[in-house]
Amino acid sequence: MSKPSTKPVTKSITDEIAALRAMQVPELVVRYEAVYGKPPRVKHREWLWKRVAWKIQEQRFGGLSAAAKRRIDELIAEIELPLGEDRRTVTGVLRARVNAADPPVGTTLVRSWHGRDVHVRVVEGGYEHEGVAYKSLSAAARAITGSRWNGRLFFGLSKRKERSA
């Protein structure tokens, strides 16, 4: 007779993801807190299972290298975006600032984010964070947080408008 295996049984990543897809929001919130160590900011079922699935895969197979993350930031800065009917585009080259309300060149914006101070420097035609240039403050805030933010709101340059009842 053979000895029973003492090796822990682990589910395949495919089985784990299938189980996540079948979970309801309260179960997903518990799983999210287990893998991220904090409560989720969103309690939308699709959002939760995708984030948990990503984190589980990252833990099992490893995440992006620092070089890959830097390259992604560089590529994001070079994306061409259409600007109107004539389809002119903005490329990775920074343009002169047109909004007079923007902070002057040389200003450093500082904000605390997840326990660390984040510094963004205002440069000619854009913003610089950790050596990467961004065309907008919102793009810099998105690179820092991983989610969409109004850059002026994120750095405290404007306040949320009160909603009328």
Protein Blocks (a to p, Z undefined) as FASTA:
>chain_A
ZZddfbdcdddfklmmmmmmmpcfklmmmmmmmmnopacfbfcfklmmmmmmmmmmmmmn
opadfklmmmmmmmmmmpccdebjnopacdfbdcddfbfkbccehiacdddeehiacddd
ddehiaceehiacfbfklmmmmmnopacdfklmnopaccddddZZ
